[in-house]
Amino acid sequence: MPDVSRLGIHQGEIGPICDYCGERLTFGQSIPIDSKYACHECYQSVSGANSSSDGKSVPGLTMD
Ligand SMILES: [Zn+2]
């Protein structure tokens, strides 16, 4: 359940704020982790124990 008080305005639209680095995101950019939101970078560092090398795509994510 998103916490509305943590939402911010980014690129003209309301979106979540990354709970890990505080970056403002759009919903398209954000990745929910449990009750938190993360940007792609933090999502990889939080979930990706195997993301020691960069340039990897995260399975299950669609990135255009
Ligand atoms: Zn982040």
N, CA, C, O and the ligand as a Tripos MOL2 file, in Angstrom:
@<TRIPOS>MOLECULE
protein
  257   255    65     0     0
PROTEIN
NO_CHARGES

@<TRIPOS>ATOM
      1 N           0.8470   -1.2100    0.0000 N.3       1 MET1
      2 CA          0.0000    0.0000    0.0000 C.3       1 MET1
      3 C           0.8700    1.2450    0.0000 C.2       1 MET1
      4 O           1.6330    1.4620    0.9410 O.2       1 MET1
      5 N           0.7720    2.0510   -1.0210 N.am      2 PRO2
      6 CA          1.6250    3.2460   -1.0850 C.3       2 PRO2
      7 C           1.2720    4.2510   -0.0050 C.2       2 PRO2
      8 O           0.1010    4.4450    0.3200 O.2       2 PRO2
      9 N           2.2730    4.8730    0.5380 N.am      3 ASP3
     10 CA          2.0690    5.9360    1.5070 C.3       3 ASP3
     11 C           2.0100    7.2570    0.7460 C.2       3 ASP3
     12 O           3.0020    7.6960    0.1650 O.2       3 ASP3
     13 N           0.8630    7.8680    0.7590 N.am      4 VAL4
     14 CA          0.6590    9.0540   -0.0620 C.3       4 VAL4
     15 C           1.5710   10.1900    0.3720 C.2       4 VAL4
     16 O           1.9650   11.0180   -0.4490 O.2       4 VAL4
     17 N           1.9070   10.2340    1.6430 N.am      5 SER5
     18 CA          2.7450   11.3220    2.1280 C.3       5 SER5
     19 C           4.1530   11.2480    1.5620 C.2       5 SER5
     20 O           4.9070   12.2170    1.6470 O.2       5 SER5
     21 N           4.5070   10.1390    1.0000 N.am      6 ARG6
     22 CA          5.8450   10.0120    0.4270 C.3       6 ARG6
     23 C           5.8760   10.3180   -1.0610 C.2       6 ARG6
     24 O           6.9320   10.2900   -1.6920 O.2       6 ARG6
     25 N           4.7170   10.6090   -1.6070 N.am      7 LEU7
     26 CA          4.6820   10.8690   -3.0360 C.3       7 LEU7
     27 C           5.2170   12.2610   -3.3390 C.2       7 LEU7
     28 O           5.1010   13.1710   -2.5180 O.2       7 LEU7
     29 N           5.7830   12.4180   -4.4830 N.am      8 GLY8
     30 CA          6.2870   13.7070   -4.9080 C.3       8 GLY8
     31 C           5.9050   13.9570   -6.3440 C.2       8 GLY8
     32 O           5.3360   13.0990   -7.0190 O.2       8 GLY8
     33 N           6.2260   15.1380   -6.7930 N.am      9 ILE9
     34 CA          5.9460   15.4830   -8.1870 C.3       9 ILE9
     35 C           7.2390   15.3520   -8.9810 C.2       9 ILE9
     36 O           8.2560   15.9520   -8.6330 O.2       9 ILE9
     37 N           7.1920   14.5810  -10.0260 N.am     10 HIS10
     38 CA          8.3750   14.4170  -10.8430 C.3      10 HIS10
     39 C           7.9730   14.4320  -12.2970 C.2      10 HIS10
     40 O           7.0730   13.7010  -12.7100 O.2      10 HIS10
     41 N           8.6260   15.2480  -13.0600 N.am     11 GLN11
     42 CA          8.3470   15.3760  -14.4870 C.3      11 GLN11
     43 C           6.8700   15.6300  -14.7350 C.2      11 GLN11
     44 O           6.2690   15.0820  -15.6590 O.2      11 GLN11
     45 N           6.3030   16.4720  -13.8880 N.am     12 GLY12
     46 CA          4.9340   16.8980  -14.1040 C.3      12 GLY12
     47 C           3.8740   15.9310  -13.6330 C.2      12 GLY12
     48 O           2.6810   16.1900  -13.7950 O.2      12 GLY12
     49 N           4.2870   14.8310  -13.0590 N.am     13 GLU13
     50 CA          3.2790   13.9130  -12.5760 C.3      13 GLU13
     51 C           3.6110   13.4260  -11.1740 C.2      13 GLU13
     52 O           4.7670   13.4040  -10.7520 O.2      13 GLU13
     53 N           2.5660   13.0410  -10.4760 N.am     14 ILE14
     54 CA          2.7690   12.5390   -9.1210 C.3      14 ILE14
     55 C           3.3810   11.1520   -9.1860 C.2      14 ILE14
     56 O           2.9540   10.2950   -9.9600 O.2      14 ILE14
     57 N           4.3750   10.9580   -8.3680 N.am     15 GLY15
     58 CA          5.0020    9.6520   -8.3540 C.3      15 GLY15
     59 C           5.6300    9.3890   -7.0110 C.2      15 GLY15
     60 O           5.6930   10.2820   -6.1660 O.2      15 GLY15
     61 N           6.0840    8.2050   -6.8080 N.am     16 PRO16
     62 CA          6.6950    7.8310   -5.5370 C.3      16 PRO16
     63 C           8.1140    8.3720   -5.4160 C.2      16 PRO16
     64 O           8.7180    8.8310   -6.3860 O.2      16 PRO16
     65 N           8.6120    8.3040   -4.2150 N.am     17 ILE17
     66 CA          9.9880    8.6840   -3.9450 C.3      17 ILE17
     67 C          10.7420    7.4280   -3.5370 C.2      17 ILE17
     68 O          10.2730    6.6390   -2.7170 O.2      17 ILE17
     69 N          11.8920    7.2630   -4.1130 N.am     18 CYS18
     70 CA         12.6950    6.0920   -3.7830 C.3      18 CYS18
     71 C          12.9920    6.0750   -2.2910 C.2      18 CYS18
     72 O          13.5020    7.0520   -1.7420 O.2      18 CYS18
     73 N          12.6780    4.9810   -1.6490 N.am     19 ASP19
     74 CA         12.8730    4.8830   -0.2100 C.3      19 ASP19
     75 C          14.3310    4.6630    0.1570 C.2      19 ASP19
     76 O          14.6830    4.6760    1.3370 O.2      19 ASP19
     77 N          15.1570    4.4670   -0.8120 N.am     20 TYR20
     78 CA         16.5480    4.1150   -0.5250 C.3      20 TYR20
     79 C          17.4800    5.2880   -0.7910 C.2      20 TYR20
     80 O          18.4100    5.5220   -0.0190 O.2      20 TYR20
     81 N          17.2470    6.0290   -1.8710 N.am     21 CYS21
     82 CA         18.1170    7.1540   -2.1540 C.3      21 CYS21
     83 C          17.3680    8.4740   -2.1670 C.2      21 CYS21
     84 O          17.9810    9.5360   -2.2790 O.2      21 CYS21
     85 N          16.0360    8.4180   -2.0530 N.am     22 GLY22
     86 CA         15.2550    9.6370   -1.9690 C.3      22 GLY22
     87 C          14.9990   10.3060   -3.2900 C.2      22 GLY22
     88 O          14.4950   11.4280   -3.3290 O.2      22 GLY22
     89 N          15.3310    9.6480   -4.3630 N.am     23 GLU23
     90 CA         15.1120   10.2290   -5.6710 C.3      23 GLU23
     91 C          13.6330   10.2060   -6.0340 C.2      23 GLU23
     92 O          12.9160    9.2510   -5.7380 O.2      23 GLU23
     93 N          13.1990   11.2750   -6.6800 N.am     24 ARG24
     94 CA         11.8130   11.3140   -7.1200 C.3      24 ARG24
     95 C          11.6680   10.5510   -8.4220 C.2      24 ARG24
     96 O          12.5030   10.6320   -9.3230 O.2      24 ARG24
     97 N          10.5830    9.8150   -8.4830 N.am     25 LEU25
     98 CA         10.3850    8.9340   -9.6300 C.3      25 LEU25
     99 C           8.9970    9.1170  -10.1910 C.2      25 LEU25
    100 O           8.1130    9.6620   -9.5300 O.2      25 LEU25
    101 N           8.8130    8.6640  -11.3970 N.am     26 THR26
    102 CA          7.4650    8.4700  -11.8930 C.3      26 THR26
    103 C           7.0710    7.0330  -11.5820 C.2      26 THR26
    104 O           7.9200    6.1990  -11.2650 O.2      26 THR26
    105 N           5.7940    6.7550  -11.6740 N.am     27 PHE27
    106 CA          5.3770    5.3840  -11.4020 C.3      27 PHE27
    107 C           5.9950    4.4240  -12.4110 C.2      27 PHE27
    108 O           6.2500    3.2600  -12.1010 O.2      27 PHE27
    109 N           6.2300    4.9200  -13.6120 N.am     28 GLY28
    110 CA          6.8690    4.0760  -14.6070 C.3      28 GLY28
    111 C           8.3030    3.7460  -14.2550 C.2      28 GLY28
    112 O           8.8220    2.6980  -14.6400 O.2      28 GLY28
    113 N           8.9450    4.6470  -13.5190 N.am     29 GLN29
    114 CA         10.3460    4.4270  -13.1660 C.3      29 GLN29
    115 C          10.4940    3.6540  -11.8700 C.2      29 GLN29
    116 O          11.5450    3.0670  -11.6120 O.2      29 GLN29
    117 N           9.4680    3.6490  -11.0650 N.am     30 SER30
    118 CA          9.5900    3.0790   -9.7330 C.3      30 SER30
    119 C           9.3350    1.5830   -9.7470 C.2      30 SER30
    120 O           8.6180    1.0570  -10.5980 O.2      30 SER30
    121 N           9.9400    0.9220   -8.7880 N.am     31 ILE31
    122 CA          9.7560   -0.5130   -8.6380 C.3      31 ILE31
    123 C           9.3410   -0.7680   -7.2020 C.2      31 ILE31
    124 O          10.1170   -0.5090   -6.2810 O.2      31 ILE31
    125 N           8.1430   -1.2650   -6.9940 N.am     32 PRO32
    126 CA          7.6990   -1.5280   -5.6250 C.3      32 PRO32
    127 C           8.4100   -2.7330   -5.0320 C.2      32 PRO32
    128 O           8.5030   -3.7900   -5.6550 O.2      32 PRO32
    129 N           8.9090   -2.5500   -3.8150 N.am     33 ILE33
    130 CA          9.4880   -3.6600   -3.0530 C.3      33 ILE33
    131 C           8.7420   -3.7090   -1.7460 C.2      33 ILE33
    132 O           8.9010   -2.8350   -0.8940 O.2      33 ILE33
    133 N           7.9190   -4.7410   -1.5850 N.am     34 ASP34
    134 CA          7.0180   -4.8020   -0.4400 C.3      34 ASP34
    135 C           6.1950   -3.5210   -0.3730 C.2      34 ASP34
    136 O           5.4050   -3.2500   -1.2770 O.2      34 ASP34
    137 N           6.3640   -2.7390    0.6730 N.am     35 SER35
    138 CA          5.5920   -1.4990    0.7920 C.3      35 SER35
    139 C           6.4230   -0.2870    0.4290 C.2      35 SER35
    140 O           6.0160    0.8490    0.6710 O.2      35 SER35
    141 N           7.5950   -0.5290   -0.1550 N.am     36 LYS36
    142 CA          8.4830    0.5690   -0.4960 C.3      36 LYS36
    143 C           8.5970    0.7320   -2.0020 C.2      36 LYS36
    144 O           8.1980   -0.1320   -2.7840 O.2      36 LYS36
    145 N           9.1490    1.8590   -2.3720 N.am     37 TYR37
    146 CA          9.4530    2.0850   -3.7780 C.3      37 TYR37
    147 C          10.9560    2.2290   -3.9430 C.2      37 TYR37
    148 O          11.6490    2.7610   -3.0760 O.2      37 TYR37
    149 N          11.4280    1.7560   -5.0430 N.am     38 ALA38
    150 CA         12.8530    1.8940   -5.3280 C.3      38 ALA38
    151 C          13.0400    2.3130   -6.7780 C.2      38 ALA38
    152 O          12.2300    1.9840   -7.6440 O.2      38 ALA38
    153 N          14.1170    3.0410   -7.0270 N.am     39 CYS39
    154 CA         14.4870    3.2960   -8.4070 C.3      39 CYS39
    155 C          15.1960    2.0500   -8.9340 C.2      39 CYS39
    156 O          15.4650    1.1120   -8.1840 O.2      39 CYS39
    157 N          15.4870    2.0540  -10.2070 N.am     40 HIS40
    158 CA         16.1070    0.8620  -10.7880 C.3      40 HIS40
    159 C          17.4320    0.5450  -10.1170 C.2      40 HIS40
    160 O          17.7540   -0.6110   -9.8430 O.2      40 HIS40
    161 N          18.1950    1.6090   -9.8610 N.am     41 GLU41
    162 CA         19.5070    1.4120   -9.2710 C.3      41 GLU41
    163 C          19.4080    0.7540   -7.8950 C.2      41 GLU41
    164 O          20.0970   -0.2240   -7.6060 O.2      41 GLU41
    165 N          18.5450    1.3060   -7.0660 N.am     42 CYS42
    166 CA         18.4070    0.7690   -5.7150 C.3      42 CYS42
    167 C          17.7580   -0.6010   -5.7430 C.2      42 CYS42
    168 O          18.0790   -1.4730   -4.9370 O.2      42 CYS42
    169 N          16.8460   -0.7770   -6.6770 N.am     43 TYR43
    170 CA         16.2120   -2.0870   -6.7840 C.3      43 TYR43
    171 C          17.2600   -3.1610   -7.0480 C.2      43 TYR43
    172 O          17.2160   -4.2530   -6.4810 O.2      43 TYR43
    173 N          18.1850   -2.8290   -7.9080 N.am     44 GLN44
    174 CA         19.2120   -3.8160   -8.2330 C.3      44 GLN44
    175 C          20.1210   -4.0770   -7.0480 C.2      44 GLN44
    176 O          20.5290   -5.2140   -6.8100 O.2      44 GLN44
    177 N          20.4430   -3.0170   -6.2970 N.am     45 SER45
    178 CA         21.3370   -3.2160   -5.1590 C.3      45 SER45
    179 C          20.6160   -3.9120   -4.0170 C.2      45 SER45
    180 O          21.2300   -4.6340   -3.2320 O.2      45 SER45
    181 N          19.2950   -3.6880   -3.9280 N.am     46 VAL46
    182 CA         18.5430   -4.3240   -2.8510 C.3      46 VAL46
    183 C          18.2510   -5.7800   -3.1710 C.2      46 VAL46
    184 O          18.4380   -6.6640   -2.3350 O.2      46 VAL46
    185 N          17.7900   -6.0160   -4.3930 N.am     47 SER47
    186 CA         17.3270   -7.3570   -4.7420 C.3      47 SER47
    187 C          18.4090   -8.1870   -5.4100 C.2      47 SER47
    188 O          18.3870   -9.4180   -5.3700 O.2      47 SER47
    189 N          19.3570   -7.4880   -6.0280 N.am     48 GLY48
    190 CA         20.2960   -8.2250   -6.8440 C.3      48 GLY48
    191 C          21.5730   -8.5710   -6.1030 C.2      48 GLY48
    192 O          22.5330   -7.8000   -6.1050 O.2      48 GLY48
    193 N          21.5800   -9.7080   -5.4840 N.am     49 ALA49
    194 CA         22.8220  -10.1650   -4.8910 C.3      49 ALA49
    195 C          23.8310  -10.5210   -5.9740 C.2      49 ALA49
    196 O          25.0340  -10.6130   -5.7270 O.2      49 ALA49
    197 N          23.3100  -10.7190   -7.1740 N.am     50 ASN50
    198 CA         24.1770  -11.1390   -8.2660 C.3      50 ASN50
    199 C          24.4630  -10.0060   -9.2440 C.2      50 ASN50
    200 O          24.8690  -10.2540  -10.3800 O.2      50 ASN50
    201 N          24.2550   -8.7720   -8.8120 N.am     51 SER51
    202 CA         24.4480   -7.6590   -9.7350 C.3      51 SER51
    203 C          25.7990   -6.9920   -9.5040 C.2      51 SER51
    204 O          25.9000   -5.7650   -9.4990 O.2      51 SER51
    205 N          26.8110   -7.7860   -9.3170 N.am     52 SER52
    206 CA         28.1260   -7.2200   -9.0800 C.3      52 SER52
    207 C          28.6820   -6.5360  -10.3240 C.2      52 SER52
    208 O          29.4770   -5.6000  -10.2320 O.2      52 SER52
    209 N          28.2620   -7.0050  -11.4600 N.am     53 SER53
    210 CA         28.6900   -6.3480  -12.6920 C.3      53 SER53
    211 C          27.5450   -5.5340  -13.2500 C.2      53 SER53
    212 O          26.3840   -5.9320  -13.1520 O.2      53 SER53
    213 N          27.8700   -4.3980  -13.8320 N.am     54 ASP54
    214 CA         26.8030   -3.5450  -14.3430 C.3      54 ASP54
    215 C          26.4040   -3.9620  -15.7470 C.2      54 ASP54
    216 O          27.0180   -4.8320  -16.3650 O.2      54 ASP54
    217 N          25.3620   -3.3150  -16.2260 N.am     55 GLY55
    218 CA         24.9040   -3.5960  -17.5650 C.3      55 GLY55
    219 C          24.0040   -4.8060  -17.6630 C.2      55 GLY55
    220 O          23.6440   -5.2330  -18.7600 O.2      55 GLY55
    221 N          23.6430   -5.3530  -16.5340 N.am     56 LYS56
    222 CA         22.7360   -6.4930  -16.5610 C.3      56 LYS56
    223 C          21.2980   -6.0280  -16.5810 C.2      56 LYS56
    224 O          20.9650   -5.0120  -15.9710 O.2      56 LYS56
    225 N          20.4590   -6.7390  -17.2580 N.am     57 SER57
    226 CA         19.0480   -6.4600  -17.1800 C.3      57 SER57
    227 C          18.4380   -7.3270  -16.0870 C.2      57 SER57
    228 O          18.8660   -8.4540  -15.8430 O.2      57 SER57
    229 N          17.4310   -6.7670  -15.4450 N.am     58 VAL58
    230 CA         16.8040   -7.4930  -14.3530 C.3      58 VAL58
    231 C          15.6980   -8.3840  -14.9020 C.2      58 VAL58
    232 O          14.8090   -7.8930  -15.5970 O.2      58 VAL58
    233 N          15.7290   -9.6350  -14.6200 N.am     59 PRO59
    234 CA         14.6830  -10.5310  -15.1260 C.3      59 PRO59
    235 C          13.3080  -10.1100  -14.6390 C.2      59 PRO59
    236 O          13.1300   -9.7570  -13.4730 O.2      59 PRO59
    237 N          12.3540  -10.1500  -15.5290 N.am     60 GLY60
    238 CA         10.9970   -9.8130  -15.1450 C.3      60 GLY60
    239 C          10.6740   -8.3520  -15.3340 C.2      60 GLY60
    240 O           9.5200   -7.9480  -15.1920 O.2      60 GLY60
    241 N          11.6670   -7.5590  -15.6490 N.am     61 LEU61
    242 CA         11.4150   -6.1410  -15.8700 C.3      61 LEU61
    243 C          11.3750   -5.8410  -17.3570 C.2      61 LEU61
    244 O          12.1550   -6.3800  -18.1420 O.2      61 LEU61
    245 N          10.4680   -4.9880  -17.7160 N.am     62 THR62
    246 CA         10.4270   -4.5250  -19.0880 C.3      62 THR62
    247 C          10.9380   -3.1070  -19.1280 C.2      62 THR62
    248 O          10.3000   -2.1910  -18.6100 O.2      62 THR62
    249 N          12.0670   -2.9300  -19.7310 N.am     63 MET63
    250 CA         12.6320   -1.5990  -19.8350 C.3      63 MET63
    251 C          12.7100   -1.2010  -21.3030 C.2      63 MET63
    252 O          13.3690   -1.8540  -22.1130 O.2      63 MET63
    253 N          12.0300   -0.1290  -21.6160 N.am     64 ASP64
    254 CA         12.0730    0.3400  -23.0000 C.3      64 ASP64
    255 C          13.2640    1.2350  -23.2030 C.2      64 ASP64
    256 O          13.4790    1.7350  -24.3070 O.2      64 ASP64
    257 ZN         17.0130    4.9070   -5.3860 Zn       65 ZN65
@<TRIPOS>BOND
     1     1     2 1
     2     2     3 1
     3     3     4 2
     4     3     5 am
     5     5     6 1
     6     6     7 1
     7     7     8 2
     8     7     9 am
     9     9    10 1
    10    10    11 1
    11    11    12 2
    12    11    13 am
    13    13    14 1
    14    14    15 1
    15    15    16 2
    16    15    17 am
    17    17    18 1
    18    18    19 1
    19    19    20 2
    20    19    21 am
    21    21    22 1
    22    22    23 1
    23    23    24 2
    24    23    25 am
    25    25    26 1
    26    26    27 1
    27    27    28 2
    28    27    29 am
    29    29    30 1
    30    30    31 1
    31    31    32 2
    32    31    33 am
    33    33    34 1
    34    34    35 1
    35    35    36 2
    36    35    37 am
    37    37    38 1
    38    38    39 1
    39    39    40 2
    40    39    41 am
    41    41    42 1
    42    42    43 1
    43    43    44 2
    44    43    45 am
    45    45    46 1
    46    46    47 1
    47    47    48 2
    48    47    49 am
    49    49    50 1
    50    50    51 1
    51    51    52 2
    52    51    53 am
    53    53    54 1
    54    54    55 1
    55    55    56 2
    56    55    57 am
    57    57    58 1
    58    58    59 1
    59    59    60 2
    60    59    61 am
    61    61    62 1
    62    62    63 1
    63    63    64 2
    64    63    65 am
    65    65    66 1
    66    66    67 1
    67    67    68 2
    68    67    69 am
    69    69    70 1
    70    70    71 1
    71    71    72 2
    72    71    73 am
    73    73    74 1
    74    74    75 1
    75    75    76 2
    76    75    77 am
    77    77    78 1
    78    78    79 1
    79    79    80 2
    80    79    81 am
    81    81    82 1
    82    82    83 1
    83    83    84 2
    84    83    85 am
    85    85    86 1
    86    86    87 1
    87    87    88 2
    88    87    89 am
    89    89    90 1
    90    90    91 1
    91    91    92 2
    92    91    93 am
    93    93    94 1
    94    94    95 1
    95    95    96 2
    96    95    97 am
    97    97    98 1
    98    98    99 1
    99    99   100 2
   100    99   101 am
   101   101   102 1
   102   102   103 1
   103   103   104 2
   104   103   105 am
   105   105   106 1
   106   106   107 1
   107   107   108 2
   108   107   109 am
   109   109   110 1
   110   110   111 1
   111   111   112 2
   112   111   113 am
   113   113   114 1
   114   114   115 1
   115   115   116 2
   116   115   117 am
   117   117   118 1
   118   118   119 1
   119   119   120 2
   120   119   121 am
   121   121   122 1
   122   122   123 1
   123   123   124 2
   124   123   125 am
   125   125   126 1
   126   126   127 1
   127   127   128 2
   128   127   129 am
   129   129   130 1
   130   130   131 1
   131   131   132 2
   132   131   133 am
   133   133   134 1
   134   134   135 1
   135   135   136 2
   136   135   137 am
   137   137   138 1
   138   138   139 1
   139   139   140 2
   140   139   141 am
   141   141   142 1
   142   142   143 1
   143   143   144 2
   144   143   145 am
   145   145   146 1
   146   146   147 1
   147   147   148 2
   148   147   149 am
   149   149   150 1
   150   150   151 1
   151   151   152 2
   152   151   153 am
   153   153   154 1
   154   154   155 1
   155   155   156 2
   156   155   157 am
   157   157   158 1
   158   158   159 1
   159   159   160 2
   160   159   161 am
   161   161   162 1
   162   162   163 1
   163   163   164 2
   164   163   165 am
   165   165   166 1
   166   166   167 1
   167   167   168 2
   168   167   169 am
   169   169   170 1
   170   170   171 1
   171   171   172 2
   172   171   173 am
   173   173   174 1
   174   174   175 1
   175   175   176 2
   176   175   177 am
   177   177   178 1
   178   178   179 1
   179   179   180 2
   180   179   181 am
   181   181   182 1
   182   182   183 1
   183   183   184 2
   184   183   185 am
   185   185   186 1
   186   186   187 1
   187   187   188 2
   188   187   189 am
   189   189   190 1
   190   190   191 1
   191   191   192 2
   192   191   193 am
   193   193   194 1
   194   194   195 1
   195   195   196 2
   196   195   197 am
   197   197   198 1
   198   198   199 1
   199   199   200 2
   200   199   201 am
   201   201   202 1
   202   202   203 1
   203   203   204 2
   204   203   205 am
   205   205   206 1
   206   206   207 1
   207   207   208 2
   208   207   209 am
   209   209   210 1
   210   210   211 1
   211   211   212 2
   212   211   213 am
   213   213   214 1
   214   214   215 1
   215   215   216 2
   216   215   217 am
   217   217   218 1
   218   218   219 1
   219   219   220 2
   220   219   221 am
   221   221   222 1
   222   222   223 1
   223   223   224 2
   224   223   225 am
   225   225   226 1
   226   226   227 1
   227   227   228 2
   228   227   229 am
   229   229   230 1
   230   230   231 1
   231   231   232 2
   232   231   233 am
   233   233   234 1
   234   234   235 1
   235   235   236 2
   236   235   237 am
   237   237   238 1
   238   238   239 1
   239   239   240 2
   240   239   241 am
   241   241   242 1
   242   242   243 1
   243   243   244 2
   244   243   245 am
   245   245   246 1
   246   246   247 1
   247   247   248 2
   248   247   249 am
   249   249   250 1
   250   250   251 1
   251   251   252 2
   252   251   253 am
   253   253   254 1
   254   254   255 1
   255   255   256 2
@<TRIPOS>SUBSTRUCTURE
     1 MET1         2 RESIDUE 1 A MET
     2 PRO2         6 RESIDUE 1 A PRO
     3 ASP3        10 RESIDUE 1 A ASP
     4 VAL4        14 RESIDUE 1 A VAL
     5 SER5        18 RESIDUE 1 A SER
     6 ARG6        22 RESIDUE 1 A ARG
     7 LEU7        26 RESIDUE 1 A LEU
     8 GLY8        30 RESIDUE 1 A GLY
     9 ILE9        34 RESIDUE 1 A ILE
    10 HIS10       38 RESIDUE 1 A HIS
    11 GLN11       42 RESIDUE 1 A GLN
    12 GLY12       46 RESIDUE 1 A GLY
    13 GLU13       50 RESIDUE 1 A GLU
    14 ILE14       54 RESIDUE 1 A ILE
    15 GLY15       58 RESIDUE 1 A GLY
    16 PRO16       62 RESIDUE 1 A PRO
    17 ILE17       66 RESIDUE 1 A ILE
    18 CYS18       70 RESIDUE 1 A CYS
    19 ASP19       74 RESIDUE 1 A ASP
    20 TYR20       78 RESIDUE 1 A TYR
    21 CYS21       82 RESIDUE 1 A CYS
    22 GLY22       86 RESIDUE 1 A GLY
    23 GLU23       90 RESIDUE 1 A GLU
    24 ARG24       94 RESIDUE 1 A ARG
    25 LEU25       98 RESIDUE 1 A LEU
    26 THR26      102 RESIDUE 1 A THR
    27 PHE27      106 RESIDUE 1 A PHE
    28 GLY28      110 RESIDUE 1 A GLY
    29 GLN29      114 RESIDUE 1 A GLN
    30 SER30      118 RESIDUE 1 A SER
    31 ILE31      122 RESIDUE 1 A ILE
    32 PRO32      126 RESIDUE 1 A PRO
    33 ILE33      130 RESIDUE 1 A ILE
    34 ASP34      134 RESIDUE 1 A ASP
    35 SER35      138 RESIDUE 1 A SER
    36 LYS36      142 RESIDUE 1 A LYS
    37 TYR37      146 RESIDUE 1 A TYR
    38 ALA38      150 RESIDUE 1 A ALA
    39 CYS39      154 RESIDUE 1 A CYS
    40 HIS40      158 RESIDUE 1 A HIS
    41 GLU41      162 RESIDUE 1 A GLU
    42 CYS42      166 RESIDUE 1 A CYS
    43 TYR43      170 RESIDUE 1 A TYR
    44 GLN44      174 RESIDUE 1 A GLN
    45 SER45      178 RESIDUE 1 A SER
    46 VAL46      182 RESIDUE 1 A VAL
    47 SER47      186 RESIDUE 1 A SER
    48 GLY48      190 RESIDUE 1 A GLY
    49 ALA49      194 RESIDUE 1 A ALA
    50 ASN50      198 RESIDUE 1 A ASN
    51 SER51      202 RESIDUE 1 A SER
    52 SER52      206 RESIDUE 1 A SER
    53 SER53      210 RESIDUE 1 A SER
    54 ASP54      214 RESIDUE 1 A ASP
    55 GLY55      218 RESIDUE 1 A GLY
    56 LYS56      222 RESIDUE 1 A LYS
    57 SER57      226 RESIDUE 1 A SER
    58 VAL58      230 RESIDUE 1 A VAL
    59 PRO59      234 RESIDUE 1 A PRO
    60 GLY60      238 RESIDUE 1 A GLY
    61 LEU61      242 RESIDUE 1 A LEU
    62 THR62      246 RESIDUE 1 A THR
    63 MET63      250 RESIDUE 1 A MET
    64 ASP64      254 RESIDUE 1 A ASP
    65 ZN65       257 GROUP 0 **** ****
